Amino acid sequence: MAFGWYKNVLDTTDNPEIKMLAKEFVAEESGHVGELHRWIALHKAGKLVPIEITPF
């Protein structure tokens, strides 16, 4: 969802500053999407999905 929103901003803005920020966010969200696809593949293969605990 976030990827699509940022991608739309990237594709539709004429503001170079906004475009630069949107490009960074699209790259970051692409990594998140890739990780989710990896987790889905692990789950379908019957393997454990890695869990990272982030301290607050």
C-alpha positions, 0 to 999 in steps of 0.5 A, spaced: 500 500 500 505 505 501 509 502 495 503 504 491 502 511 494 509 513 494 510 510 486 504 514 484 507 521 487 514 519 484 510 518 477 505 524 478 509 530 481 513 535 477 516 538 484 524 536 484 524 536 491 518 531 492 520 527 486 527 526 490 524 524 496 518 519 493 524 516 489 527 514 496 521 512 499 519 507 493 526 504 494 525 503 501 518 500 500 521 496 495 525 492 500 519 491 504 515 488 499 521 484 497 522 481 504 514 480 505 515 476 498 521 472 501 517 471 508 511 468 504 515 463 500 518 461 506 512 460 509 509 456 503 515 451 503 514 450 511 520 453 513 520 458 519 519 465 518 525 469 521 523 474 527 526 480 528 525 484 535 526 491 535 528 494 542 523 500 543 
